[in-house]
Amino acid sequence: MKITLTVDGAPRETVIDPGESLMDVLRREGKTSVKNGCDRGDCGSCAVLVDGKAVNACLVFAAQIDGAEIRTVEGLAGPGGLHPLQFTALDAGAVQCGFCTPGMLMTALDLLAVNPDPTEAEVRRALAGSYCRCTGYVKPVAAILAAAAILRGDGDA
């Protein structure tokens, strides 16, 4: 089956198996930030934006997203450098092994699009579907709050 997608701003046409997941298609397309941590939607490591909303790519059939716009961590940085979420994650030491980081960043991007000034509790609630074994969530939460301030114009990059 042939589908068309826009992945990180680039239109693509690809052939998929009817039961293939979006995660498998994106990894085959070279988007290695989309991690397979559980293949059940429990860990959030495969989170991407589909038409602006965070989804676990392992739970979405690729056939369901024909014509959709997909955004991965590979598409976050712009011509000026890292996205504020990427910068603050590095600056705050919120990246340890890095396995969960792409999914957390995409989940945070969805949150900040809807709520540009979240509380710590709201960030923690948004990250509830992201399983991290390394960080303890303190630094990722701080990084997301710092990125929110930068995106609002209240913080320094």
C-alpha positions as protocol buffer text, in pm:
chain_id: "A"
residue {
  index: 1
  type: MET
  ca { x: 0 y: 0 z: 0 }
}
residue {
  index: 2
  type: LYS
  ca { x: 134 y: 346 z: -90 }
}
residue {
  index: 3
  type: ILE
  ca { x: 97 y: 643 z: 143 }
}
residue {
  index: 4
  type: THR
  ca { x: 216 y: 1003 z: 135 }
}
residue {
  index: 5
  type: LEU
  ca { x: 343 y: 1190 z: 438 }
}
residue {
  index: 6
  type: THR
  ca { x: 521 y: 1510 z: 520 }
}
residue {
  index: 7
  type: VAL
  ca { x: 801 y: 1421 z: 761 }
}
residue {
  index: 8
  type: ASP
  ca { x: 985 y: 1710 z: 922 }
}
residue {
  index: 9
  type: GLY
  ca { x: 874 y: 1937 z: 639 }
}
residue {
  index: 10
  type: ALA
  ca { x: 973 y: 1702 z: 356 }
}
residue {
  index: 11
  type: PRO
  ca { x: 701 y: 1534 z: 147 }
}
residue {
  index: 12
  type: ARG
  ca { x: 751 y: 1159 z: 116 }
}
residue {
  index: 13
  type: GLU
  ca { x: 581 y: 873 z: -55 }
}
residue {
  index: 14
  type: THR
  ca { x: 641 y: 525 z: 80 }
}
residue {
  index: 15
  type: VAL
  ca { x: 510 y: 174 z: 45 }
}
residue {
  index: 16
  type: ILE
  ca { x: 389 y: 10 z: 365 }
}
residue {
  index: 17
  type: ASP
  ca { x: 242 y: -316 z: 480 }
}
residue {
  index: 18
  type: PRO
  ca { x: -121 y: -271 z: 593 }
}
residue {
  index: 19
  type: GLY
  ca { x: -44 y: -363 z: 956 }
}
residue {
  index: 20
  type: GLU
  ca { x: 282 y: -171 z: 982 }
}
residue {
  index: 21
  type: SER
  ca { x: 320 y: 85 z: 1260 }
}
residue {
  index: 22
  type: LEU
  ca { x: 413 y: 448 z: 1209 }
}
residue {
  index: 23
  type: MET
  ca { x: 717 y: 383 z: 1428 }
}
residue {
  index: 24
  type: ASP
  ca { x: 847 y: 113 z: 1194 }
}
residue {
  index: 25
  type: VAL
  ca { x: 788 y: 332 z: 887 }
}
residue {
  index: 26
  type: LEU
  ca { x: 966 y: 631 z: 1041 }
}
residue {
  index: 27
  type: ARG
  ca { x: 1265 y: 423 z: 1147 }
}
residue {
  index: 28
  type: ARG
  ca { x: 1287 y: 274 z: 799 }
}
residue {
  index: 29
  type: GLU
  ca { x: 1280 y: 631 z: 665 }
}
residue {
  index: 30
  type: GLY
  ca { x: 1587 y: 709 z: 879 }
}
residue {
  index: 31
  type: LYS
  ca { x: 1420 y: 878 z: 1176 }
}
residue {
  index: 32
  type: THR
  ca { x: 1621 y: 700 z: 1443 }
}
residue {
  index: 33
  type: SER
  ca { x: 1502 y: 933 z: 1721 }
}
residue {
  index: 34
  type: VAL
  ca { x: 1178 y: 733 z: 1716 }
}
residue {
  index: 35
  type: LYS
  ca { x: 1273 y: 462 z: 1966 }
}
residue {
  index: 36
  type: ASN
  ca { x: 1111 y: 124 z: 2017 }
}
residue {
  index: 37
  type: GLY
  ca { x: 1107 y: 95 z: 2394 }
}
residue {
  index: 38
  type: CYS
  ca { x: 805 y: -125 z: 2452 }
}
residue {
  index: 39
  type: ASP
  ca { x: 596 y: -162 z: 2132 }
}
residue {
  index: 40
  type: ARG
  ca { x: 284 y: -125 z: 2353 }
}
residue {
  index: 41
  type: GLY
  ca { x: 249 y: 250 z: 2408 }
}
residue {
  index: 42
  type: ASP
  ca { x: 367 y: 232 z: 2768 }
}
residue {
  index: 43
  type: CYS
  ca { x: 702 y: 415 z: 2755 }
}
residue {
  index: 44
  type: GLY
  ca { x: 658 y: 718 z: 2526 }
}
residue {
  index: 45
  type: SER
  ca { x: 999 y: 670 z: 2361 }
}
residue {
  index: 46
  type: CYS
  ca { x: 842 y: 666 z: 2015 }
}
residue {
  index: 47
  type: ALA
  ca { x: 635 y: 985 z: 2060 }
}
residue {
  index: 48
  type: VAL
  ca { x: 611 y: 1206 z: 1752 }
}
residue {
  index: 49
  type: LEU
  ca { x: 372 y: 1480 z: 1646 }
}
residue {
  index: 50
  type: VAL
  ca { x: 104 y: 1382 z: 1396 }
}
residue {
  index: 51
  type: ASP
  ca { x: -70 y: 1693 z: 1267 }
}
residue {
  index: 52
  type: GLY
  ca { x: 57 y: 1876 z: 1575 }
}
residue {
  index: 53
  type: LYS
  ca { x: -50 y: 1625 z: 1839 }
}
residue {
  index: 54
  type: ALA
  ca { x: 182 y: 1391 z: 2030 }
}
residue {
  index: 55
  type: VAL
  ca { x: 114 y: 1024 z: 1969 }
}
residue {
  index: 56
  type: ASN
  ca { x: 298 y: 703 z: 2044 }
}
residue {
  index: 57
  type: ALA
  ca { x: 405 y: 598 z: 1696 }
}
residue {
  index: 58
  type: CYS
  ca { x: 409 y: 230 z: 1795 }
}
residue {
  index: 59
  type: LEU
  ca { x: 30 y: 242 z: 1844 }
}
residue {
  index: 60
  type: VAL
  ca { x: -59 y: 413 z: 1515 }
}
residue {
  index: 61
  type: PHE
  ca { x: -100 y: 213 z: 1198 }
}
residue {
  index: 62
  type: ALA
  ca { x: 89 y: 387 z: 920 }
}
residue {
  index: 63
  type: ALA
  ca { x: -214 y: 339 z: 694 }
}
residue {
  index: 64
  type: GLN
  ca { x: -412 y: 569 z: 928 }
}
residue {
  index: 65
  type: ILE
  ca { x: -188 y: 868 z: 870 }
}
residue {
  index: 66
  type: ASP
  ca { x: -187 y: 890 z: 492 }
}
residue {
  index: 67
  type: GLY
  ca { x: -152 y: 1259 z: 409 }
}
residue {
  index: 68
  type: ALA
  ca { x: -52 y: 1360 z: 764 }
}
residue {
  index: 69
  type: GLU
  ca { x: 226 y: 1592 z: 875 }
}
residue {
  index: 70
  type: ILE
  ca { x: 474 y: 1416 z: 1103 }
}
residue {
  index: 71
  type: ARG
  ca { x: 734 y: 1590 z: 1317 }
}
residue {
  index: 72
  type: THR
  ca { x: 1021 y: 1414 z: 1490 }
}
residue {
  index: 73
  type: VAL
  ca { x: 1313 y: 1539 z: 1697 }
}
residue {
  index: 74
  type: GLU
  ca { x: 1520 y: 1543 z: 1378 }
}
residue {
  index: 75
  type: GLY
  ca { x: 1292 y: 1822 z: 1259 }
}
residue {
  index: 76
  type: LEU
  ca { x: 1314 y: 2039 z: 1572 }
}
residue {
  index: 77
  type: ALA
  ca { x: 1636 y: 2232 z: 1514 }
}
residue {
  index: 78
  type: GLY
  ca { x: 1612 y: 2522 z: 1277 }
}
residue {
  index: 79
  type: PRO
  ca { x: 1858 y: 2730 z: 1077 }
}
residue {
  index: 80
  type: GLY
  ca { x: 1944 y: 2926 z: 1393 }
}
residue {
  index: 81
  type: GLY
  ca { x: 2044 y: 2615 z: 1584 }
}
residue {
  index: 82
  type: LEU
  ca { x: 1881 y: 2397 z: 1843 }
}
residue {
  index: 83
  type: HIS
  ca { x: 1516 y: 2436 z: 1937 }
}
residue {
  index: 84
  type: PRO
  ca { x: 1479 y: 2581 z: 2290 }
}
residue {
  index: 85
  type: LEU
  ca { x: 1360 y: 2239 z: 2414 }
}
residue {
  index: 86
  type: GLN
  ca { x: 1679 y: 2078 z: 2283 }
}
residue {
  index: 87
  type: PHE
  ca { x: 1899 y: 2356 z: 2419 }
}
residue {
  index: 88
  type: THR
  ca { x: 1747 y: 2354 z: 2768 }
}
residue {
  index: 89
  type: ALA
  ca { x: 1753 y: 1973 z: 2788 }
}
residue {
  index: 90
  type: LEU
  ca { x: 2127 y: 1980 z: 2721 }
}
residue {
  index: 91
  type: ASP
  ca { x: 2188 y: 2284 z: 2941 }
}
residue {
  index: 92
  type: ALA
  ca { x: 1994 y: 2141 z: 3238 }
}
residue {
  index: 93
  type: GLY
  ca { x: 2159 y: 1799 z: 3213 }
}
residue {
  index: 94
  type: ALA
  ca { x: 1821 y: 1644 z: 3136 }
}
residue {
  index: 95
  type: VAL
  ca { x: 1977 y: 1406 z: 2883 }
}
residue {
  index: 96
  type: GLN
  ca { x: 2147 y: 1103 z: 3027 }
}
residue {
  index: 97
  type: CYS
  ca { x: 2125 y: 787 z: 2821 }
}
residue {
  index: 98
  type: GLY
  ca { x: 1905 y: 978 z: 2574 }
}
residue {
  index: 99
  type: PHE
  ca { x: 1671 y: 692 z: 2490 }
}
residue {
  index: 100
  type: CYS
  ca { x: 1356 y: 860 z: 2621 }
}
residue {
  index: 101
  type: THR
  ca { x: 1463 y: 1216 z: 2540 }
}
residue {
  index: 102
  type: PRO
  ca { x: 1318 y: 1245 z: 2185 }
}
residue {
  index: 103
  type: GLY
  ca { x: 977 y: 1125 z: 2301 }
}
residue {
  index: 104
  type: MET
  ca { x: 983 y: 1359 z: 2600 }
}
residue {
  index: 105
  type: LEU
  ca { x: 1076 y: 1654 z: 2380 }
}
residue {
  index: 106
  type: MET
  ca { x: 795 y: 1585 z: 2135 }
}
residue {
  index: 107
  type: THR
  ca { x: 546 y: 1543 z: 2420 }
}
residue {
  index: 108
  type: ALA
  ca { x: 670 y: 1871 z: 2567 }
}
residue {
  index: 109
  type: LEU
  ca { x: 636 y: 2044 z: 2229 }
}
residue {
  index: 110
  type: ASP
  ca { x: 272 y: 1938 z: 2214 }
}
residue {
  index: 111
  type: LEU
  ca { x: 215 y: 2063 z: 2570 }
}
residue {
  index: 112
  type: LEU
  ca { x: 379 y: 2401 z: 2502 }
}
residue {
  index: 113
  type: ALA
  ca { x: 175 y: 2449 z: 2184 }
}
residue {
  index: 114
  type: VAL
  ca { x: -142 y: 2417 z: 2390 }
}
residue {
  index: 115
  type: ASN
  ca { x: -15 y: 2571 z: 2714 }
}
residue {
  index: 116
  type: PRO
  ca { x: 283 y: 2807 z: 2674 }
}
residue {
  index: 117
  type: ASP
  ca { x: 303 y: 2873 z: 3050 }
}
residue {
  index: 118
  type: PRO
  ca { x: 259 y: 2537 z: 3221 }
}
residue {
  index: 119
  type: THR
  ca { x: 305 y: 2475 z: 3591 }
}
residue {
  index: 120
  type: GLU
  ca { x: 543 y: 2209 z: 3713 }
}
residue {
  index: 121
  type: ALA
  ca { x: 245 y: 1985 z: 3786 }
}
residue {
  index: 122
  type: GLU
  ca { x: 116 y: 2028 z: 3430 }
}
residue {
  index: 123
  type: VAL
  ca { x: 457 y: 1937 z: 3286 }
}
residue {
  index: 124
  type: ARG
  ca { x: 474 y: 1630 z: 3509 }
}
residue {
  index: 125
  type: ARG
  ca { x: 123 y: 1529 z: 3401 }
}
residue {
  index: 126
  type: ALA
  ca { x: 219 y: 1567 z: 3033 }
}
residue {
  index: 127
  type: LEU
  ca { x: 528 y: 1350 z: 3089 }
}
residue {
  index: 128
  type: ALA
  ca { x: 331 y: 1079 z: 3272 }
}
residue {
  index: 129
  type: GLY
  ca { x: 340 y: 865 z: 2956 }
}
residue {
  index: 130
  type: SER
  ca { x: 718 y: 897 z: 2918 }
}
residue {
  index: 131
  type: TYR
  ca { x: 919 y: 637 z: 3104 }
}
residue {
  index: 132
  type: CYS
  ca { x: 1272 y: 739 z: 3201 }
}
residue {
  index: 133
  type: ARG
  ca { x: 1506 y: 515 z: 3398 }
}
residue {
  index: 134
  type: CYS
  ca { x: 1790 y: 766 z: 3434 }
}
residue {
  index: 135
  type: THR
  ca { x: 1686 y: 1121 z: 3516 }
}
residue {
  index: 136
  type: GLY
  ca { x: 1427 y: 1104 z: 3790 }
}
residue {
  index: 137
  type: TYR
  ca { x: 1231 y: 1366 z: 3588 }
}
residue {
  index: 138
  type: VAL
  ca { x: 1359 y: 1664 z: 3793 }
}
residue {
  index: 139
  type: LYS
  ca { x: 1595 y: 1791 z: 3524 }
}
residue {
  index: 140
  type: PRO
  ca { x: 1361 y: 1722 z: 3228 }
}
residue {
  index: 141
  type: VAL
  ca { x: 1081 y: 1911 z: 3403 }
}
residue {
  index: 142
  type: ALA
  ca { x: 1315 y: 2203 z: 3477 }
}
residue {
  index: 143
  type: ALA
  ca { x: 1435 y: 2201 z: 3115 }
}
residue {
  index: 144
  type: ILE
  ca { x: 1078 y: 2211 z: 2979 }
}
residue {
  index: 145
  type: LEU
  ca { x: 986 y: 2499 z: 3211 }
}
residue {
  index: 146
  type: ALA
  ca { x: 1301 y: 2687 z: 3100 }
}
residue {
  index: 147
  type: ALA
  ca { x: 1218 y: 2624 z: 2733 }
}
residue {
  index: 148
  type: ALA
  ca { x: 865 y: 2751 z: 2793 }
}
residue {
  index: 149
  type: ALA
  ca { x: 1007 y: 3073 z: 2933 }
}
residue {
  index: 150
  type: ILE
  ca { x: 1239 y: 3114 z: 2634 }
}
residue {
  index: 151
  type: LEU
  ca { x: 955 y: 3049 z: 2388 }
}
residue {
  index: 152
  type: ARG
  ca { x: 740 y: 3307 z: 2568 }
}
residue {
  index: 153
  type: GLY
  ca { x: 1027 y: 3557 z: 2561 }
}
residue {
  index: 154
  type: ASP
  ca { x: 1070 y: 3547 z: 2939 }
}
residue {
  index: 155
  type: GLY
  ca { x: 1401 y: 3356 z: 2948 }
}
residue {
  index: 156
  type: ASP
  ca { x: 1749 y: 3353 z: 2802 }
}
residue {
  index: 157
  type: ALA
  ca { x: 1873 y: 3101 z: 2546 }
}
